[in-house]
Amino acid sequence: SLELHYFARISYIYASIFCPMTLQTLLGLILLGIIAGLSSSLVGIGGGIIIVPVLVFVFGFDQKMAQGTSLFLLAMPVALAGAVTYYKAGNVDVKTALVLAVCFLIGGFLGGKIANKLDTFYVKKIFAIFMIIMAVKYLFFDKPSAPKATLKNETHQD
């Protein structure tokens, strides 16, 4: 029957995803997912800054595997809850988000092609340099200032 077929497929998918993991690994991934989701909604970070390093250093993933896994989870609508919350509060510029989403898609495709052609050693170095640059910028060059007009405010002025 059709129901039996779907049950068998779901059982196979469930087994292939969860059975090889130890309880400790599964609990660690659950904790990582919750922390990354929380930080993503709270301050707009998650995939690259939290998930990738933890997958590499705690779970022993190869850098490319960690990046691919992070991108795969971000491709699913996991950020939807946070995005809807921000939207309901009036804190989303939909036009800007749509333009960025299209460009992000193109950039993600090109970045994935390039990263998969590079040796993992260089991918790790590029990742580390990017994180250092961002950390230095935030620590030393991000001075408090008066609130600036957002694109939303600039485009809706009379």
N, C-alpha and C positions, 0 to 999 in steps of 0.2 A: 504494500500500500504506500501511498505518497507520504503519509505521516511517519511510517517506519523508515522510509528513505531519508527524510529530513532529520529524524532523531539519530540515525546512524551517522549522518554527516556532521551534525552538531557534536555528537559524542567523540567523533574522530578529531574534530577541530579542538574541542576542549582538552582531549588527551594529549594532543601534540603540543598544545600551548602550556598546560599546567602540570602534567605528569612528570616531565623531566626535572622540574624544579623541586628543590627541597623546601620545606616549610619556612626555613630561615630566609632563603632567597625570595620566596613569594612575599613574606612579610616585609622584607627590606624594599622590594619593588613597590609594594603598597604604600609604605611610608614615603619613599622617594616621590611617587606620583602625587600624594597628598601635599607634600611640601612644595613640589614644583607647581602644582595647580594653585595653591594658596599664594605663593610668591608671584605667579603669573598674574593673578587677579589683583594682588595688592600693589605691586610695583612694576608690572609689565615685563618680568623676566621669567625664565623657566627652562626652556629647551637647551639652549647653548650654554648658559651660565651655570645651571644646576644639574640638569640631567646628564649631559655629556661627560663632565668630569667625574661624577659619581659612578656612571656606568664603566668608565675607564679604570678609575682607581679603587673602587670598592668591589665592583662586580667582575673586573678583569676583562672587559670588552676591548677589542681593538678600536683605535680612534675612529676609523671609517665606519665600523659596525655601530659604535655609539652614536655617531652623527646621523647615520641612516635610520637608526631606531628612533632617535629623537624627532627627526623630520617626519617619519611615518606616523608617530603618535600625534604630532602637530597637524598633520593632514586630516586627521579625524576631527570631528567637531568638539574636541575636549575643552576648547576655550570659549565655547558658545555661552555657557552660564555666566562667566565673567563679562563677556562682551554685552550680553543682554542687560546685565545689571548696570553697566556703565551707560548703555544706550537709554535705559529707562530714567537714569538720573540726568540725562541731557549732556553727557560727556563723550559723545561720539560724533565726529564730523564724517558723515556717511560718504560724501563725495570724495573726500581725501582718502578714506579707507578703501574705497573701491579702486581708485587710481593706484594706490600703493599695492593693493592685492594683485592687480594685473601685473604690475612691474615686479612684485615679489615672486610671482609665478615664473616669469621669464628669468629673473635672476637666480631663483632656486634651481631651475632646470640647468642653466649654464654652470652654476657653482657645483652642482652634483656631477656634471660631466667632467669638469676640471679636477675636482677632488678625487674622483675615482681613477683618474689617469695618473695622479701624483703618487709617489711613494708615501706610505703612512708616516714615515719620519718627518717629511716636509709638511704634511697636513697637520700633525701635532704642533709643529713649530709655528705655523701660520695661526692656528687657534690660540696658542699661548701668547703670541705677540699681540693679537687683537685684544685679548683679555687684559694684558698689561697696559696697552694704550688706553683702553676704556677706564681702567682703575686709576691711572695717573690723571687722566682728564677729570674724573669725578672727584678725586682727592685734592688736586692742586689748582685746577683751572675752572672749576664750576662755582663761580662766586654768586652769592645770593643777590638777586636783583628784584626790581619791581615787576609785578606781573605784566607780561607782554600780551599783546593781542594775539589771539589764535587765528588760524585760517578761517575758522567758522565765524568769528567776530568780524574779521576783515572783509569777508565776502558778503556779509549781511548788513553792512552799514548803509544808511539812507543818504 
